[in-house]
Amino acid sequence: MLPASIGDYRERARRRLPPLLFDYIDGGSYAETTLRRNVADFELIALRQRVMRDMTVVDTAVELMGRKWSMPVGLAPVGMAGLYARRGEGQAARAARKAGVPFCLSSVGVCAIEEVAAAAGEPPWFQLYMLKDRGYMRELLQRAAAAGAPALVFTVDLPAPGSRYRDVRSGLSSPPSMARTLREGWQGVTHPAWLWDVWLHGRPHSFGSISAAIPEARGASDFWGWISRNFDRGVTWADLDFVRESWSGPIIVKGVLDPDDARQAVRLGVDGVVVSNHGGRQLDGVSSSIKALPRIVQAAGGDLDVFLDGGVRSGLDVLKAVSLGAKACFLGRAWAFSLAAGGEAMVTRMLETMRAELVTAMILTGCNSIAQADETLLDAAI
Ligand SMILES: Cc1cc2nc3c(=O)[nH]c(=O)nc-3n(C[C@H](O)[C@H](O)[C@H](O)COP(=O)(O)O)c2cc1C
């Protein structure tokens, strides 16, 4: 059976990946309330069906960060993607380039930024967390600039990691031990396609962009330990000055869910915010991204670009978010699952489906171009 929906890619990924990796992608924090809300709240929004409006021309193109893209969709930063498919970030970046959408590389990607730029033939956007080791942060920013990254996505909703019960149960968040090694080994041998493709031939044993910081590291748990120790819970808005000293390009602050924070971002002159709760992986129980979006758009007042991620699973969701004021949507699990399901080819297929769904939704709502999408496309009565 060929995959049609994101649920289908998820099911393929579930069969192919060792369970602890699938749960790492699929799961959220605590009771996963926000994770469910992110998806369910999209279902509560109704589009207005319109007819007989000459829909011969439908234009999905948008301009983001000074460049034209084929549709208001991008690939969000997702850590460790090189564990889901061989050199996964490179494969996904190639698919994004083919589809004409931006790819944002996580700072905890398996592939380094130079490798991803070479694989795709264009530099990715780069995502960074605030790290305690400011010297190393500066080096990373300079490296991203040297590689030609056109935008920096500065993630601010992870000063401390939320507790993810699935990772506790699977042992992924446990310290290294013989039991853990045996459990992971068993999961590997019982998933031979993954073992062959990724573990034996994908060199997934380091985090490309940050591996220079921990030359003594011998495996993923050493890297993970370094990252956890380096999250900086002392970060404030004033730290944007520090980022700006080493980065002269556009800055997008990711993880804004409150209008007061959006107003602060405007005051400090950042170029964009991503309305996000980290895909329901941080503070459980907070609002879904789509529900928070209109308040953030209003607070931003058109002074910066407002992006959204969290729960986007179809082209219909994209049109709903754009109608509520998002400049574009970013996909997290949607691309992680399709990558795990079949590498670049499946990410390409997923993006083609997303585009086809968006076009059909625009035709059936009588919307000729993304610039025309606004609240009049939504049915307030539902
Ligand atoms: C497996 C996984 C890893 C992630 N890693 C990162 C990361 O390294 N940096 C980051 O800013 N966000 C990260 N995120 C959050 C995504 O960028 C995005 O906010 C979220 O996935 C959107 O929700 P969705 O998965 O419902 O689309 C990760 C999400 C997932 C599912």
The ligand as an ORCA input file, in Angstrom:
! r2SCAN-3c Opt
* xyz 0 1
  C      12.078     14.170     16.820
  C      12.047     15.664     16.974
  C      13.239     16.353     17.162
  C      13.221     17.747     17.255
  N      14.408     18.431     17.365
  C      14.393     19.789     17.388
  C      15.613     20.517     17.389
  O      16.711     19.942     17.358
  N      15.542     21.879     17.432
  C      14.337     22.552     17.452
  O      14.323     23.777     17.494
  N      13.168     21.875     17.427
  C      13.167     20.520     17.382
  N      11.977     19.841     17.321
  C      10.710     20.587     17.245
  C      10.337     20.870     15.784
  O      11.212     21.816     15.209
  C       8.897     21.422     15.669
  O       8.757     22.508     16.544
  C       7.826     20.384     15.971
  O       8.205     19.099     15.528
  C       6.511     20.787     15.282
  O       5.483     19.907     15.580
  P       5.011     18.709     14.603
  O       6.013     17.601     14.811
  O       3.664     18.377     15.101
  O       5.037     19.207     13.187
  C      11.979     18.442     17.213
  C      10.790     17.735     17.028
  C      10.821     16.362     16.905
  C       9.526     15.622     16.668
*
